[in-house]
Amino acid sequence: RFPLTAPSLFGEHSWDEKRARFALQRILWGYFKKVVIADRLVVAVITIVSDPEKYPGVMVAFGALLYAAELYCDFTGGIDITIGVANLFGVEVSENFLRPFFSKNIAEYWRRWHITLGTWFKDYTFYPLCTAKPVMKLTKFAKNKFGAGAAKRVPIYVASIVLWFCTGAWHGASWNFILWGMGNCFVILVSQELTPLYKRFHAKHPDIDNKWYYKTMCIVRTNAIMCCLRLFDCYKDVPTTFKAFGSMFTKPSFNMLNGTTLLDLGLTAADYAIAFAGILLIFAVSMIQRRGSVREMIDKKGFAFRLALFALLFAVIIVFGAYGLGYDSNSFIYSKF
């Protein structure tokens, strides 16, 4: 938002060695995500989604997992570079992602993913619609006809449907994105309706929220739902998307998930190893971030350690980045919006 950025954008700036150091670290981290992981995985993702007749359900699921990693690394990589460059010149920019893959439900996921877009739509679409006169009249009508329970749902339902329709349209003027938005809306509203059931369950099992297996189950469930919804983003039209989704249950063909098929997606065994090693590194960093700033932790180490780490990350980007012969340069997905 401009009010948040303006003070540092137009204020006076002076050289700050620590700020510059942190900024360069973040820029490198962004390039690592983009060129080492995202630009590598996109080759396999495009191969799978461009020929839906060839690849059965198990490959659709595998492609959805790869796309989740590619999208996250592409989006957050671009944001890391943007924020890093801004910070280098003393400009503070809002964070846009907060470890979304650790979310335990879809609503939490959207509080962690593309944060600035979500808050903008809430402030300029959701809240104004909740208090708009036509919605208030509809709420009053629902109260008289169906009671207070139904009435309190009216503004939330109307505002949520419009918000997610607009969010889908913002991503792209196609039915795929509209249905993607409506799918998110449906899951969130159903979750709200099931809140009394959740409360009764937690009343019977008060300590379950602290159990690692319950947290893991919620995280896996959330990411599985998001992977399914992202299929609308992957395939060319709605019928193809539903056909691909259905194939995961009607024609999984698990035997297709083998070395021969995987190497037929445009990636070598070394490519898979590099990408998955990078994903594990991002996961490890995300786990550490839950305890505090990784850059602050690194900064407490000696100069030699920081220099060696910086040089190592730079070398990894140069050596293992997905560019050169056999690769096409891919622009950031964010550049489309």
PALUM-154861 format. One record per residue (C-alpha): residue in one letter; chain; x, y, z. Coordinates in Angstrom, 3 decimals, padded with zeros to 6 digits. Each point is the difference from the previous one (the first is absolute). Example, Ala and Ser with C-alpha at 12.3 -4.5 7.8 and 13.67 -1.06 7.14 Angstrom:
2
+------+-------+----------+----------+----------+
| rest | kette |     east |    north |       up |
+------+-------+----------+----------+----------+
|    a |     A |  012.300 | -004.500 |  007.800 |
|    s |     A |  001.370 |  003.440 | -000.660 |
+------+-------+----------+----------+----------+
//
This chain:
337
+------+-------+----------+----------+----------+
| rest | kette |     east |    north |       up |
+------+-------+----------+----------+----------+
|    r |     A |  000.000 |  000.000 |  000.000 |
|    f |     A |  001.205 |  003.509 | -000.810 |
|    p |     A | -000.447 |  001.374 |  003.563 |
|    l |     A |  002.279 | -002.748 |  001.305 |
|    t |     A |  002.621 |  000.333 | -002.728 |
|    a |     A |  000.005 |  003.791 | -000.465 |
|    p |     A |  002.012 |  000.958 |  003.129 |
|    s |     A |  002.974 | -002.164 | -000.953 |
|    l |     A | -000.458 |  000.641 | -003.736 |
|    f |     A |  000.194 |  003.789 |  000.268 |
|    g |     A |  002.005 |  000.303 |  003.205 |
|    e |     A |  003.711 |  000.660 |  000.233 |
|    h |     A |  002.262 | -003.022 | -000.237 |
|    s |     A |  003.502 | -000.630 |  001.224 |
|    w |     A |  002.358 | -002.923 | -000.478 |
|    d |     A | -000.688 | -002.884 |  002.373 |
|    e |     A |  002.383 | -002.925 | -000.301 |
|    k |     A | -002.238 | -002.478 |  001.814 |
|    r |     A | -003.031 |  000.986 | -002.069 |
|    a |     A |  001.997 | -000.408 | -003.211 |
|    r |     A |  001.309 | -003.365 |  001.169 |
|    f |     A | -003.496 | -001.252 |  000.799 |
|    a |     A | -001.306 |  001.329 | -003.326 |
|    l |     A |  002.668 | -001.790 | -002.040 |
|    q |     A | -000.647 | -003.227 |  001.896 |
|    r |     A | -003.697 |  000.237 | -000.804 |
|    i |     A |  000.649 |  000.756 | -003.670 |
|    l |     A |  002.221 | -003.070 | -000.296 |
|    w |     A | -002.569 | -002.135 |  001.812 |
|    g |     A | -002.637 |  001.169 | -002.473 |
|    y |     A |  002.162 | -000.884 | -002.996 |
|    f |     A |  000.699 | -003.408 |  001.544 |
|    k |     A | -003.725 | -000.728 |  000.179 |
|    k |     A | -000.637 |  001.296 | -003.503 |
|    v |     A |  002.820 | -001.380 | -002.153 |
|    v |     A |  000.983 | -003.109 |  001.944 |
|    i |     A | -003.479 | -001.325 |  000.837 |
|    a |     A | -002.875 |  001.794 | -001.786 |
|    d |     A |  001.595 |  000.231 | -003.460 |
|    r |     A |  001.015 | -003.643 |  000.273 |
|    l |     A | -003.364 | -001.416 |  001.086 |
|    v |     A | -002.002 |  002.007 | -002.545 |
|    v |     A |  001.347 | -002.257 | -002.774 |
|    a |     A | -001.654 | -003.095 |  001.503 |
|    v |     A | -003.195 |  001.857 |  000.910 |
|    i |     A | -000.498 |  001.303 | -003.540 |
|    t |     A |  000.673 | -003.459 | -001.443 |
|    i |     A | -002.706 | -001.587 |  002.171 |
|    v |     A | -002.733 |  002.625 | -000.401 |
|    s |     A |  000.544 |  000.530 | -003.733 |
|    d |     A | -000.913 | -003.619 | -000.785 |
|    p |     A | -002.827 | -001.001 |  002.377 |
|    e |     A | -000.952 | -003.039 | -002.098 |
|    k |     A |  003.443 | -001.544 |  000.418 |
|    y |     A |  000.421 |  000.291 |  003.752 |
|    p |     A | -002.347 | -001.845 |  002.408 |
|    g |     A | -001.158 |  001.000 |  003.468 |
|    v |     A |  003.181 | -000.783 |  001.891 |
|    m |     A |  001.944 |  002.295 | -002.326 |
|    v |     A | -002.654 |  002.711 |  000.385 |
|    a |     A |  000.529 | -000.195 |  003.769 |
|    f |     A |  003.781 |  000.016 | -000.435 |
|    g |     A | -000.261 |  003.002 | -002.318 |
|    a |     A | -002.202 |  001.812 |  002.530 |
|    l |     A |  002.651 | -000.516 |  002.692 |
|    l |     A |  002.746 |  001.241 | -002.314 |
|    y |     A | -002.127 |  003.001 | -000.945 |
|    a |     A | -000.551 |  000.864 |  003.670 |
|    a |     A |  003.763 |  000.093 |  000.536 |
|    e |     A |  000.637 |  001.844 | -003.273 |
|    l |     A | -002.670 |  002.621 |  000.668 |
|    y |     A |  001.187 |  000.629 |  003.555 |
|    c |     A |  003.657 |  000.301 | -001.016 |
|    d |     A | -000.841 |  002.220 | -002.973 |
|    f |     A | -002.304 |  002.303 |  001.981 |
|    t |     A |  002.080 |  000.239 |  003.151 |
|    g |     A |  003.228 |  000.138 | -001.976 |
|    g |     A | -001.237 |  003.057 | -001.877 |
|    i |     A | -001.244 |  001.607 |  003.213 |
|    d |     A |  003.294 | -000.712 |  001.782 |
|    i |     A |  001.926 |  001.694 | -002.805 |
|    t |     A | -002.402 |  002.961 | -000.057 |
|    i |     A |  000.087 |  000.502 |  003.763 |
|    g |     A |  003.762 | -000.508 |  000.050 |
|    v |     A |  000.608 |  002.660 | -002.660 |
|    a |     A | -002.387 |  002.392 |  001.760 |
|    n |     A |  001.698 | -000.592 |  003.358 |
|    l |     A |  003.383 |  000.575 | -001.605 |
|    f |     A | -001.096 |  003.586 | -000.652 |
|    g |     A | -001.661 |  000.379 |  003.384 |
|    v |     A | -003.585 | -000.551 | -001.154 |
|    e |     A | -002.208 | -002.211 |  002.171 |
|    v |     A | -002.451 | -002.230 | -001.883 |
|    s |     A | -002.749 | -002.131 |  001.549 |
|    e |     A |  000.532 | -003.737 |  000.252 |
|    n |     A | -002.164 | -002.022 | -002.351 |
|    f |     A |  000.495 | -003.609 |  001.084 |
|    l |     A |  000.274 | -001.550 |  003.458 |
|    r |     A |  000.728 | -003.731 | -000.311 |
|    p |     A | -003.433 | -000.817 | -001.504 |
|    f |     A |  000.668 | -003.723 | -000.310 |
|    f |     A | -000.135 | -000.261 |  003.801 |
|    s |     A | -003.646 |  001.132 | -000.002 |
|    k |     A | -002.522 | -002.281 |  001.708 |
|    n |     A | -003.037 |  001.234 | -001.955 |
|    i |     A | -000.797 |  001.936 | -003.180 |
|    a |     A | -000.883 |  003.245 |  001.783 |
|    e |     A |  003.369 | -000.040 |  001.767 |
|    y |     A |  001.699 | -000.829 | -003.290 |
|    w |     A | -001.387 |  003.188 | -001.543 |
|    r |     A |  001.166 |  002.030 |  002.971 |
|    r |     A |  003.514 | -001.241 | -000.790 |
|    w |     A | -000.033 | -000.059 | -003.833 |
|    h |     A |  000.044 |  003.194 | -002.085 |
|    i |     A | -000.733 |  001.965 |  003.165 |
|    t |     A | -000.185 |  003.453 | -001.571 |
|    l |     A | -002.560 | -001.109 | -002.604 |
|    g |     A | -002.143 | -001.628 |  002.670 |
|    t |     A |  000.016 |  003.032 |  002.284 |
|    w |     A | -000.779 |  002.322 | -002.948 |
|    f |     A | -003.043 | -002.054 | -001.020 |
|    k |     A | -001.180 | -000.194 |  003.610 |
|    d |     A |  000.281 |  003.753 |  000.536 |
|    y |     A | -001.449 |  001.081 | -003.353 |
|    t |     A | -002.423 | -002.842 | -000.799 |
|    f |     A | -000.931 | -002.165 |  002.984 |
|    y |     A | -000.539 |  002.568 |  002.760 |
|    p |     A | -001.755 |  002.628 | -002.190 |
|    l |     A | -002.366 | -002.669 | -001.351 |
|    c |     A | -000.824 | -001.267 |  003.490 |
|    t |     A | -001.315 |  003.450 |  000.921 |
|    a |     A | -001.475 |  000.978 | -003.386 |
|    k |     A | -003.674 |  001.053 |  000.066 |
|    p |     A | -001.261 | -002.714 | -002.403 |
|    v |     A |  001.722 | -002.664 |  002.094 |
|    m |     A | -001.431 |  001.479 |  003.194 |
|    k |     A | -003.496 | -000.111 | -001.539 |
|    l |     A |  000.551 | -003.611 | -001.031 |
|    t |     A |  001.192 | -000.791 |  003.526 |
|    k |     A | -003.131 |  001.555 |  001.479 |
|    f |     A | -002.187 | -001.972 | -002.406 |
|    a |     A |  001.793 | -003.247 |  000.922 |
|    k |     A | -000.447 |  000.718 |  003.703 |
|    n |     A | -003.741 |  000.533 | -000.387 |
|    k |     A | -000.406 | -003.062 | -002.199 |
|    f |     A |  002.501 | -002.510 |  001.372 |
|    g |     A |  001.190 |  001.326 |  003.364 |
|    a |     A |  003.158 |  001.532 |  001.429 |
|    g |     A |  002.167 | -003.033 | -000.762 |
|    a |     A | -000.551 |  000.301 | -003.744 |
|    a |     A |  000.180 |  003.801 |  000.078 |
|    k |     A |  003.498 |  000.138 |  001.468 |
|    r |     A |  001.235 | -002.170 | -002.868 |
|    v |     A | -001.300 |  002.281 | -002.757 |
|    p |     A |  002.691 |  002.732 |  000.065 |
|    i |     A |  002.798 | -002.552 |  000.400 |
|    y |     A | -001.270 | -002.182 | -002.840 |
|    v |     A | -000.695 |  002.873 | -002.402 |
|    a |     A |  003.313 |  001.732 |  000.708 |
|    s |     A |  001.968 | -003.265 | -000.199 |
|    i |     A | -001.522 | -001.011 | -003.337 |
|    v |     A |  000.685 |  003.418 | -001.545 |
|    l |     A |  003.505 |  000.128 |  001.490 |
|    w |     A |  001.003 | -003.389 | -001.379 |
|    f |     A | -001.621 |  000.697 | -003.359 |
|    c |     A |  002.108 |  003.162 | -000.227 |
|    t |     A |  003.106 | -001.848 |  001.181 |
|    g |     A | -000.487 | -002.610 | -002.706 |
|    a |     A | -000.596 |  002.663 | -002.656 |
|    w |     A |  003.118 |  001.849 |  001.193 |
|    h |     A |  002.081 | -003.097 | -000.684 |
|    g |     A | -001.404 | -000.382 | -003.498 |
|    a |     A | -003.076 |  000.735 | -002.105 |
|    s |     A | -000.986 | -003.627 | -000.512 |
|    w |     A | -002.464 | -002.473 |  001.489 |
|    n |     A |  002.917 | -002.007 |  001.372 |
|    f |     A |  000.973 |  002.811 |  002.350 |
|    i |     A | -003.607 |  000.862 |  000.863 |
|    l |     A | -000.638 | -003.604 |  001.052 |
|    w |     A |  003.329 | -000.034 |  001.831 |
|    g |     A | -001.171 |  003.013 |  002.004 |
|    m |     A | -003.426 | -001.515 |  000.628 |
|    g |     A |  001.663 | -003.235 |  001.101 |
|    n |     A |  001.992 |  001.844 |  002.650 |
|    c |     A | -003.164 |  001.812 |  001.072 |
|    f |     A | -001.945 | -003.256 |  000.268 |
|    v |     A |  002.621 | -001.700 |  002.173 |
|    i |     A |  000.301 |  003.001 |  002.341 |
|    l |     A | -003.776 |  000.396 |  000.413 |
|    v |     A | -000.506 | -003.727 |  000.576 |
|    s |     A |  002.734 |  000.120 |  002.643 |
|    q |     A | -001.846 |  002.849 |  001.716 |
|    e |     A | -003.240 | -001.988 | -000.031 |
|    l |     A |  001.813 | -002.950 |  001.568 |
|    t |     A |  001.390 |  002.152 |  002.833 |
|    p |     A | -002.539 | -001.318 |  002.583 |
|    l |     A |  001.039 | -003.558 | -000.886 |
|    y |     A |  003.679 |  000.910 |  000.400 |
|    k |     A | -000.722 |  001.585 |  003.379 |
|    r |     A | -001.777 | -003.112 |  001.267 |
|    f |     A |  002.865 | -002.161 | -001.213 |
|    h |     A |  002.594 |  002.195 |  001.735 |
|    a |     A | -002.095 |  000.077 |  003.168 |
|    k |     A |  000.228 | -003.793 |  000.133 |
|    h |     A |  003.704 |  000.035 | -000.894 |
|    p |     A |  001.370 |  003.222 |  001.554 |
|    d |     A |  003.673 | -000.894 | -000.444 |
|    i |     A | -000.139 | -001.148 | -003.604 |
|    d |     A |  001.083 |  003.377 | -001.411 |
|    n |     A |  003.389 | -000.538 |  001.621 |
|    k |     A |  000.489 | -003.467 | -001.481 |
|    w |     A |  002.493 | -000.119 | -002.854 |
|    y |     A | -002.012 | -002.559 | -001.967 |
|    y |     A | -003.144 |  002.164 |  000.075 |
|    k |     A |  001.933 |  003.083 | -001.126 |
|    t |     A |  001.632 | -002.034 | -002.773 |
|    m |     A | -003.368 | -001.384 | -001.123 |
|    c |     A | -001.477 |  003.519 | -000.187 |
|    i |     A |  003.002 |  001.309 | -001.955 |
|    v |     A | -000.085 | -002.922 | -002.452 |
|    r |     A | -003.772 |  000.395 | -000.464 |
|    t |     A |  000.345 |  003.738 | -000.687 |
|    n |     A |  002.773 | -000.453 | -002.547 |
|    a |     A | -001.843 | -002.859 | -001.704 |
|    i |     A | -003.066 |  002.223 | -000.462 |
|    m |     A |  002.135 |  002.857 | -001.325 |
|    c |     A |  001.769 | -002.316 | -002.447 |
|    c |     A | -003.384 | -001.123 | -001.345 |
|    l |     A | -001.225 |  003.591 | -000.349 |
|    r |     A |  003.205 |  000.993 | -001.814 |
|    l |     A | -000.861 | -002.429 | -002.786 |
|    f |     A | -002.255 |  002.771 | -001.336 |
|    d |     A |  003.163 |  002.067 | -000.371 |
|    c |     A |  001.856 | -002.782 | -001.803 |
|    y |     A | -002.329 | -001.287 | -002.696 |
|    k |     A | -001.270 |  001.874 | -003.033 |
|    d |     A | -003.759 | -000.121 |  000.658 |
|    v |     A | -002.617 | -001.136 |  002.503 |
|    p |     A | -000.915 | -003.376 | -001.617 |
|    t |     A |  003.672 | -000.994 | -000.209 |
|    t |     A |  000.508 |  001.012 |  003.626 |
|    f |     A | -002.915 | -002.122 |  001.232 |
|    k |     A |  001.148 | -002.909 | -002.146 |
|    a |     A |  003.518 |  000.221 |  001.445 |
|    f |     A | -001.391 |  000.232 |  003.530 |
|    g |     A | -002.284 | -002.984 | -000.545 |
|    s |     A |  002.839 | -002.104 | -001.390 |
|    m |     A |  001.705 |  000.093 |  003.410 |
|    f |     A | -002.865 | -002.180 |  001.278 |
|    t |     A | -001.246 | -001.872 | -003.088 |
|    k |     A |  003.295 | -000.656 | -001.791 |
|    p |     A |  002.904 |  000.458 |  002.422 |
|    s |     A |  002.339 | -002.515 | -001.742 |
|    f |     A |  002.527 | -000.018 |  002.823 |
|    n |     A |  002.386 | -002.104 | -002.088 |
|    m |     A |  000.627 |  003.081 | -002.172 |
|    l |     A |  001.870 |  001.673 |  002.857 |
|    n |     A |  003.337 | -001.579 | -000.869 |
|    g |     A |  003.465 |  001.061 | -001.030 |
|    t |     A | -000.694 | -000.267 | -003.723 |
|    t |     A | -003.063 |  002.262 |  000.154 |
|    l |     A |  001.657 |  002.528 |  002.313 |
|    l |     A |  003.017 |  000.314 | -002.282 |
|    d |     A | -002.374 |  000.473 | -002.932 |
|    l |     A | -001.201 |  003.305 |  001.495 |
|    g |     A |  003.052 |  001.958 | -001.137 |
|    l |     A |  002.007 | -000.285 |  003.210 |
|    t |     A |  002.992 | -002.185 |  000.761 |
|    a |     A |  000.593 | -001.908 |  003.222 |
|    a |     A |  002.447 |  002.753 |  000.971 |
|    d |     A | -002.710 |  002.629 | -000.596 |
|    y |     A | -002.375 | -001.790 |  002.366 |
|    a |     A |  002.731 | -000.376 |  002.609 |
|    i |     A |  000.911 |  003.703 | -000.185 |
|    a |     A | -003.634 |  001.148 |  000.130 |
|    f |     A | -000.958 | -002.237 |  002.915 |
|    a |     A |  003.176 |  000.903 |  001.898 |
|    g |     A | -000.926 |  003.657 | -000.493 |
|    i |     A | -003.550 | -000.639 |  001.232 |
|    l |     A |  001.374 | -001.738 |  003.108 |
|    l |     A |  002.250 |  003.002 |  000.625 |
|    i |     A | -002.969 |  002.384 | -000.267 |
|    f |     A | -001.952 | -002.231 |  002.397 |
|    a |     A |  002.897 |  000.021 |  002.477 |
|    v |     A |  000.311 |  003.794 | -000.211 |
|    s |     A | -003.767 |  000.351 |  000.496 |
|    m |     A |  000.193 | -002.147 |  003.124 |
|    i |     A |  002.810 |  002.177 |  001.364 |
|    q |     A | -001.961 |  003.173 | -000.850 |
|    r |     A | -002.710 | -001.097 |  002.417 |
|    r |     A |  002.524 |  000.648 |  002.784 |
|    g |     A |  001.201 |  003.350 | -001.333 |
|    s |     A |  001.804 |  001.813 | -002.809 |
|    v |     A |  002.481 | -002.217 | -001.834 |
|    r |     A |  001.976 |  003.040 | -001.157 |
|    e |     A |  000.332 |  001.200 |  003.591 |
|    m |     A |  001.303 | -003.426 |  000.969 |
|    i |     A |  002.502 |  000.059 | -002.858 |
|    d |     A |  001.044 |  003.529 |  000.902 |
|    k |     A |  001.066 | -001.142 |  003.447 |
|    k |     A |  002.589 | -002.261 | -001.601 |
|    g |     A |  003.446 |  001.206 | -000.938 |
|    f |     A |  000.884 |  001.881 | -003.179 |
|    a |     A |  001.727 | -003.057 | -001.495 |
|    f |     A | -003.115 | -002.144 |  000.482 |
|    r |     A | -002.286 |  002.603 | -001.576 |
|    l |     A |  002.337 |  000.481 | -002.957 |
|    a |     A |  000.323 | -003.749 | -000.552 |
|    l |     A | -003.782 | -000.464 |  000.132 |
|    f |     A | -000.557 |  002.883 | -002.426 |
|    a |     A |  002.622 | -001.403 | -002.397 |
|    l |     A | -001.470 | -003.500 |  000.261 |
|    l |     A | -003.533 |  001.160 | -000.829 |
|    f |     A |  001.317 |  002.099 | -002.890 |
|    a |     A |  001.933 | -003.002 | -001.341 |
|    v |     A | -003.053 | -002.268 |  000.305 |
|    i |     A | -002.061 |  002.462 | -002.052 |
|    i |     A |  002.682 |  000.253 | -002.693 |
|    v |     A |  000.723 | -003.738 | -000.184 |
|    f |     A | -003.462 | -001.494 |  000.538 |
|    g |     A | -002.256 |  002.717 | -001.430 |
|    a |     A | -002.339 | -001.235 | -002.755 |
|    y |     A |  001.273 |  001.991 | -002.950 |
|    g |     A |  002.221 | -000.504 | -002.985 |
|    l |     A | -000.279 | -002.647 | -002.713 |
|    g |     A | -003.262 | -001.914 |  000.277 |
|    y |     A | -001.824 |  002.567 |  002.105 |
|    d |     A | -002.101 |  003.008 | -000.872 |
|    s |     A |  000.108 |  003.102 |  002.134 |
|    n |     A | -003.252 |  000.278 |  001.949 |
|    s |     A | -001.351 |  003.338 |  001.149 |
|    f |     A | -001.439 |  000.301 |  003.489 |
|    i |     A | -003.623 | -001.134 |  000.200 |
|    y |     A | -000.715 |  003.196 |  001.952 |
|    s |     A |  000.812 |  002.010 | -003.137 |
|    k |     A | -003.366 | -001.111 | -001.437 |
|    f |     A | -001.972 |  001.781 |  002.728 |
+------+-------+----------+----------+----------+
//
